[in-house]
Amino acid sequence: GLENEKEGGSRCYKCIKMRMEKTCKYAKEKGMVRHIGITNHRLNVANEAIESGLYETLQYPFSYLAADREKDLVNLCKEKNVGFIAMKGLAGGLITNSKAAMAFMTQYDNVLPIWGVQRESELDEFISYIDNPPVMDQDIIDLISPKTNIIKYDSIFQKIFISAQTIEIIMLLSSHITIRHTINPIGIYIFIHC
């Protein structure tokens, strides 16, 4: 049923996907590659890739800010024997407690985190966790819990609330108008309250 689809739509996506999968299978059958993995940022595509049975690894953003559906993705990878490479374990710099980030990752025996480090000191922190991995104790649970992980910054012009599930930046333009930017795993939403 794709013959009635316009070029550039789902017809092109499915054609490219089919060709890519055929090429990957051919390369593996001929011994040109030993393993096939995929990197992705879209949950539906990641789930589709896992279900296809073609890929041995999935590289996907994952941190303690993950929603349940991302945790379900990790569990699906385990069920399907697909390795999970966790990128953005520090959520692009939103997470600054590497110990908590690492303790969260160690809960999942099928997750291999890759850390984006900016400074040598950060690298030293992660190397230290090889011999002394942090454990998910009550202090870390409390730290990363959506109910308790709230950092507040107040000034005349703005309030910033950061939680484990949502980041809200509230700018008070006047006593009557509030603009709220909410960033969550799905995207950015802007609410204007008058």
Residue frames as qw, qx, qy, qz and C-alpha x, y, z in Angstrom:
[[0.000, 0.863, 0.505, 0.000, 0.00, 0.00, 0.00],
 [0.329, -0.620, 0.032, 0.711, 2.69, 2.70, -0.42],
 [0.411, 0.274, 0.551, 0.672, 2.15, 3.25, -4.14],
 [0.011, -0.832, -0.440, -0.337, -0.36, 6.03, -3.44],
 [0.488, -0.733, -0.119, 0.458, 1.94, 7.83, -0.97],
 [0.325, 0.936, -0.105, 0.082, 3.66, 11.03, -2.11],
 [0.725, 0.280, -0.306, 0.550, 7.43, 11.15, -2.46],
 [0.104, 0.491, -0.361, 0.786, 9.08, 12.56, 0.65],
 [0.663, -0.452, 0.112, -0.587, 6.52, 11.15, 3.04],
 [0.738, -0.352, 0.544, -0.187, 6.28, 7.80, 4.76],
 [0.910, 0.412, 0.028, 0.010, 6.95, 6.11, 1.42],
 [0.433, 0.725, -0.434, 0.314, 10.50, 7.53, 1.30],
 [0.404, -0.601, 0.577, -0.377, 11.12, 6.77, 4.99],
 [0.898, -0.072, 0.395, -0.182, 10.06, 3.14, 4.58],
 [0.819, 0.551, -0.114, 0.114, 12.07, 2.76, 1.36],
 [0.184, 0.746, -0.530, 0.359, 15.23, 4.16, 2.95],
 [0.603, -0.447, 0.554, -0.359, 14.70, 2.03, 6.05],
 [0.962, 0.160, 0.198, -0.100, 14.22, -1.12, 3.96],
 [0.674, 0.642, -0.276, 0.238, 17.38, -0.41, 1.94],
 [0.107, -0.713, 0.568, -0.396, 19.40, 0.33, 5.06],
 [0.780, -0.279, 0.482, -0.284, 18.25, -2.90, 6.73],
 [0.935, 0.350, 0.047, 0.026, 19.02, -4.95, 3.60],
 [0.435, 0.739, -0.407, 0.315, 22.47, -3.37, 3.35],
 [0.370, -0.612, 0.585, -0.383, 23.23, -4.05, 7.02],
 [0.910, -0.067, 0.366, -0.185, 22.11, -7.68, 6.73],
 [0.822, 0.543, -0.117, 0.129, 24.15, -8.18, 3.57],
 [0.181, 0.762, -0.508, 0.357, 27.27, -6.65, 5.14],
 [0.577, -0.466, 0.582, -0.334, 26.94, -8.92, 8.18],
 [0.954, 0.161, 0.226, -0.112, 26.30, -12.04, 6.10],
 [0.724, 0.615, -0.189, 0.250, 29.41, -11.32, 4.02],
 [0.777, -0.330, -0.191, 0.501, 31.54, -10.75, 7.10],
 [0.306, 0.606, 0.023, 0.734, 32.06, -7.05, 6.36],
 [0.284, -0.553, 0.313, -0.718, 30.75, -6.13, 9.81],
 [0.289, -0.029, -0.918, 0.270, 30.47, -8.17, 12.98],
 [0.067, -0.520, -0.702, 0.482, 27.83, -6.18, 14.83],
 [0.007, 0.518, 0.407, 0.753, 25.06, -3.76, 13.91],
 [0.195, -0.494, -0.575, 0.622, 23.89, -1.05, 16.29],
 [0.078, 0.714, 0.420, 0.556, 21.73, 2.02, 16.03],
 [0.194, -0.210, -0.361, 0.888, 21.82, 5.45, 17.63],
 [0.113, -0.597, -0.603, -0.517, 18.51, 7.23, 18.01],
 [0.011, -0.024, 0.397, -0.917, 16.71, 10.03, 19.85],
 [0.576, -0.090, -0.171, -0.794, 13.11, 9.12, 18.98],
 [0.497, -0.170, 0.751, -0.400, 11.34, 6.62, 21.20],
 [0.836, 0.338, 0.227, -0.367, 9.07, 5.17, 18.52],
 [0.626, 0.627, -0.460, -0.055, 12.00, 4.57, 16.16],
 [0.066, -0.500, 0.813, -0.290, 14.05, 3.04, 18.99],
 [0.682, 0.001, 0.606, -0.409, 11.22, 0.64, 19.87],
 [0.816, 0.512, -0.036, -0.266, 10.80, -0.27, 16.20],
 [0.377, 0.656, -0.651, 0.061, 14.54, -0.94, 15.87],
 [0.321, -0.338, 0.817, -0.339, 14.56, -3.23, 18.89],
 [0.770, 0.207, 0.456, -0.394, 11.55, -5.15, 17.67],
 [0.646, 0.621, -0.335, -0.293, 13.14, -5.62, 14.23],
 [0.940, -0.211, 0.240, 0.117, 15.74, -8.04, 15.59],
 [0.685, 0.642, -0.089, 0.332, 18.40, -6.50, 13.33],
 [0.099, 0.791, -0.356, 0.487, 20.31, -4.46, 15.89],
 [0.731, -0.140, -0.569, 0.349, 22.55, -5.74, 18.67],
 [0.326, -0.322, -0.386, 0.801, 22.86, -2.39, 20.43],
 [0.019, 0.856, 0.395, 0.332, 20.80, 0.73, 20.87],
 [0.361, -0.081, -0.258, 0.893, 22.41, 4.03, 21.84],
 [0.196, -0.733, -0.501, -0.417, 19.78, 6.30, 23.33],
 [0.047, -0.528, 0.330, -0.781, 19.60, 9.25, 25.78],
 [0.729, -0.453, -0.509, -0.065, 19.12, 7.94, 29.32],
 [0.164, 0.349, -0.515, 0.766, 19.61, 9.45, 32.76],
 [0.106, -0.330, -0.814, 0.466, 17.82, 9.63, 36.08],
 [0.302, 0.310, 0.086, -0.897, 15.57, 12.25, 34.47],
 [0.187, -0.021, -0.849, -0.494, 14.15, 9.50, 32.24],
 [0.667, -0.074, 0.082, -0.737, 10.42, 8.95, 32.10],
 [0.733, -0.083, 0.638, -0.218, 8.90, 5.52, 32.61],
 [0.829, 0.534, 0.079, -0.145, 8.71, 4.95, 28.85],
 [0.357, 0.736, -0.568, 0.093, 12.51, 5.29, 28.57],
 [0.389, -0.400, 0.783, -0.276, 12.94, 2.85, 31.46],
 [0.846, 0.243, 0.395, -0.264, 10.57, 0.51, 29.62],
 [0.641, 0.702, -0.302, -0.073, 12.83, 0.84, 26.58],
 [0.025, -0.609, 0.770, -0.190, 15.81, -0.31, 28.67],
 [0.624, -0.096, 0.709, -0.315, 13.79, -3.30, 29.90],
 [0.827, 0.495, 0.105, -0.245, 12.69, -4.14, 26.35],
 [0.393, 0.715, -0.578, 0.009, 16.33, -4.13, 25.26],
 [0.289, -0.402, 0.831, -0.254, 17.14, -6.59, 28.03],
 [0.768, 0.187, 0.504, -0.349, 14.20, -8.80, 27.10],
 [0.780, 0.617, -0.004, -0.105, 15.29, -8.83, 23.42],
 [0.816, -0.252, 0.213, 0.474, 19.00, -9.26, 24.30],
 [0.424, 0.750, 0.093, 0.499, 19.91, -5.88, 22.80],
 [0.536, -0.214, -0.290, 0.763, 22.70, -3.94, 24.49],
 [0.037, -0.942, -0.313, -0.118, 21.73, -0.48, 25.72],
 [0.523, 0.074, -0.109, 0.842, 24.33, 2.29, 25.45],
 [0.155, -0.870, -0.427, 0.191, 23.18, 5.24, 27.55],
 [0.398, 0.322, 0.054, 0.857, 24.21, 8.56, 26.09],
 [0.169, -0.585, -0.033, -0.792, 23.60, 11.92, 27.76],
 [0.603, -0.352, -0.674, 0.239, 23.78, 10.39, 31.23],
 [0.254, -0.326, -0.345, 0.842, 24.26, 13.89, 32.63],
 [0.226, 0.779, 0.581, -0.069, 21.31, 15.19, 30.59],
 [0.420, 0.688, 0.169, 0.567, 23.37, 17.67, 28.63],
 [0.266, 0.304, -0.349, 0.845, 24.71, 19.32, 31.78],
 [0.528, -0.564, -0.145, -0.618, 21.43, 19.49, 33.75],
 [0.891, -0.429, -0.141, 0.050, 22.72, 16.79, 36.10],
 [0.182, 0.807, -0.460, 0.323, 25.80, 17.84, 38.03],
 [0.609, -0.483, 0.579, -0.248, 25.99, 15.02, 40.56],
 [0.517, 0.414, -0.709, -0.241, 27.98, 12.32, 38.75],
 [0.087, -0.147, 0.927, -0.334, 27.76, 9.97, 41.72],
 [0.561, 0.297, 0.507, -0.583, 23.96, 9.99, 41.59],
 [0.629, 0.525, -0.308, -0.484, 24.02, 9.63, 37.80],
 [0.328, 0.376, -0.866, -0.034, 26.32, 6.61, 38.02],
 [0.272, -0.002, 0.845, -0.461, 24.36, 5.02, 40.89],
 [0.668, 0.381, 0.196, -0.609, 21.21, 5.30, 38.79],
 [0.589, 0.503, -0.542, -0.326, 22.89, 3.61, 35.82],
 [0.091, 0.319, -0.931, 0.154, 24.24, 0.73, 37.91],
 [0.612, 0.092, 0.545, -0.566, 20.65, -0.36, 38.67],
 [0.818, 0.480, 0.014, -0.317, 20.43, -1.62, 35.10],
 [0.663, -0.366, 0.588, 0.284, 22.78, -4.51, 34.35],
 [0.653, 0.417, 0.520, 0.361, 22.22, -4.16, 30.60],
 [0.179, 0.978, 0.091, 0.063, 23.08, -0.45, 30.43],
 [0.696, -0.076, 0.034, 0.713, 26.52, 0.83, 29.49],
 [0.027, 0.955, 0.172, -0.239, 26.77, 4.59, 30.07],
 [0.601, 0.282, 0.102, 0.741, 28.99, 6.77, 27.91],
 [0.257, -0.801, -0.288, 0.457, 29.72, 10.06, 29.62],
 [0.409, 0.756, 0.100, 0.501, 30.27, 13.36, 27.90],
 [0.582, -0.602, -0.166, 0.521, 33.06, 14.93, 29.91],
 [0.268, 0.937, 0.047, 0.220, 34.27, 18.48, 29.51],
 [0.092, -0.842, 0.471, -0.247, 37.15, 18.59, 32.00],
 [0.484, 0.308, -0.794, 0.200, 39.85, 16.24, 33.21],
 [0.233, -0.185, 0.682, -0.668, 38.38, 16.38, 36.73],
 [0.786, 0.104, 0.089, -0.602, 35.11, 14.97, 35.41],
 [0.752, 0.326, -0.566, -0.090, 36.98, 12.14, 33.73],
 [0.168, 0.324, -0.796, 0.483, 38.78, 11.42, 37.01],
 [0.564, -0.099, 0.430, -0.698, 35.41, 11.17, 38.79],
 [0.884, 0.196, -0.117, -0.407, 34.09, 8.56, 36.39],
 [0.589, 0.391, -0.690, 0.157, 37.34, 6.60, 36.43],
 [0.139, -0.317, 0.723, -0.598, 37.14, 6.48, 40.24],
 [0.760, -0.012, 0.218, -0.612, 33.74, 4.76, 39.95],
 [0.721, 0.296, -0.607, -0.153, 35.34, 1.75, 38.23],
 [0.405, 0.145, -0.804, 0.411, 36.94, 0.58, 41.48],
 [0.004, 0.246, 0.676, -0.695, 34.35, 2.09, 43.80],
 [0.131, -0.398, -0.615, -0.668, 30.95, 2.15, 42.06],
 [0.286, -0.116, 0.361, -0.880, 28.34, 4.25, 43.85],
 [0.071, -0.323, -0.944, -0.003, 25.26, 2.47, 45.10],
 [0.290, -0.508, -0.356, -0.729, 21.70, 3.67, 45.07],
 [0.269, -0.237, -0.733, 0.578, 21.36, 4.46, 48.77],
 [0.046, -0.776, -0.609, 0.159, 18.59, 6.45, 50.43],
 [0.170, -0.658, 0.042, 0.733, 20.50, 9.74, 50.10],
 [0.071, -0.145, 0.636, 0.754, 20.76, 9.31, 46.32],
 [0.000, 0.513, 0.836, 0.195, 17.15, 8.14, 46.05],
 [0.095, -0.797, -0.409, 0.434, 16.07, 11.27, 47.90],
 [0.178, -0.499, 0.292, 0.796, 18.31, 13.41, 45.68],
 [0.024, 0.057, -0.707, -0.705, 16.91, 12.14, 42.39],
 [0.118, 0.516, 0.832, -0.165, 13.31, 11.68, 43.48],
 [0.071, 0.531, 0.426, 0.729, 10.92, 13.93, 41.51],
 [0.416, -0.803, -0.409, -0.120, 9.30, 14.93, 44.80],
 [0.576, -0.729, -0.028, 0.368, 12.48, 16.07, 46.53],
 [0.600, -0.020, 0.297, 0.742, 14.84, 17.06, 43.71],
 [0.160, 0.908, 0.326, 0.211, 13.89, 20.71, 43.50],
 [0.497, -0.144, -0.050, 0.854, 16.49, 23.46, 43.19],
 [0.076, 0.909, 0.410, -0.008, 15.17, 26.98, 43.57],
 [0.420, -0.020, 0.063, 0.905, 16.74, 30.18, 42.32],
 [0.025, 0.864, 0.495, -0.091, 14.93, 33.44, 43.01],
 [0.295, -0.068, 0.068, 0.951, 15.55, 36.93, 41.71],
 [0.280, 0.424, 0.215, -0.834, 13.35, 39.91, 40.96],
 [0.463, 0.397, -0.392, -0.689, 12.77, 38.76, 37.38],
 [0.717, 0.152, -0.603, -0.314, 12.65, 34.99, 37.38],
 [0.675, -0.367, 0.573, -0.284, 12.22, 31.82, 39.34],
 [0.550, 0.364, -0.715, -0.233, 13.76, 28.57, 38.15],
 [0.771, -0.261, 0.477, -0.331, 12.51, 25.25, 39.44],
 [0.456, 0.413, -0.760, -0.208, 14.39, 22.13, 38.38],
 [0.783, -0.214, 0.464, -0.356, 12.96, 18.73, 39.20],
 [0.398, -0.236, 0.853, 0.241, 13.84, 15.23, 38.11],
 [0.475, 0.462, 0.743, 0.095, 10.90, 15.09, 35.72],
 [0.281, 0.844, 0.367, 0.272, 10.46, 18.64, 34.50],
 [0.395, -0.159, -0.073, 0.902, 12.36, 21.88, 34.19],
 [0.065, 0.860, 0.490, 0.123, 10.24, 24.97, 34.54],
 [0.333, -0.032, -0.051, 0.941, 11.46, 28.48, 33.93],
 [0.031, -0.821, -0.570, 0.013, 8.94, 31.02, 35.08],
 [0.306, 0.125, 0.021, 0.944, 9.49, 34.62, 34.08],
 [0.043, -0.751, -0.560, 0.346, 7.40, 37.19, 35.84],
 [0.327, 0.418, 0.304, 0.791, 6.90, 39.99, 33.32],
 [0.239, -0.434, 0.103, -0.863, 4.55, 41.90, 35.55],
 [0.324, -0.087, 0.743, -0.579, 2.30, 41.14, 38.45],
 [0.722, 0.293, 0.246, -0.577, -0.40, 39.98, 35.98],
 [0.808, 0.484, -0.275, -0.195, 1.45, 38.00, 33.29],
 [0.565, -0.488, 0.661, 0.079, 3.55, 34.89, 33.78],
 [0.723, 0.478, -0.433, -0.248, 5.24, 32.98, 30.97],
 [0.711, -0.394, 0.579, -0.065, 6.18, 29.43, 31.83],
 [0.558, 0.503, -0.623, -0.217, 8.54, 27.38, 29.67],
 [0.812, -0.296, 0.467, -0.187, 8.34, 23.71, 30.50],
 [0.433, 0.528, -0.707, -0.184, 10.99, 21.37, 29.14],
 [0.777, -0.225, 0.532, -0.248, 10.38, 17.67, 29.53],
 [0.485, -0.182, 0.786, 0.338, 11.38, 14.49, 27.67],
 [0.517, 0.591, 0.612, 0.099, 8.75, 15.14, 25.00],
 [0.384, 0.565, 0.248, 0.687, 9.62, 18.72, 24.12],
 [0.156, -0.094, -0.271, 0.945, 9.22, 22.35, 25.10],
 [0.088, -0.721, -0.657, -0.200, 5.86, 23.83, 26.05],
 [0.126, 0.119, -0.171, 0.970, 5.19, 27.49, 26.66],
 [0.195, -0.685, -0.702, 0.013, 2.27, 28.55, 28.83],
 [0.064, 0.315, -0.071, 0.944, 1.15, 32.15, 29.23],
 [0.274, -0.587, -0.725, 0.234, -0.89, 32.92, 32.30],
 [0.023, 0.429, 0.070, 0.900, -2.72, 36.24, 32.55]]
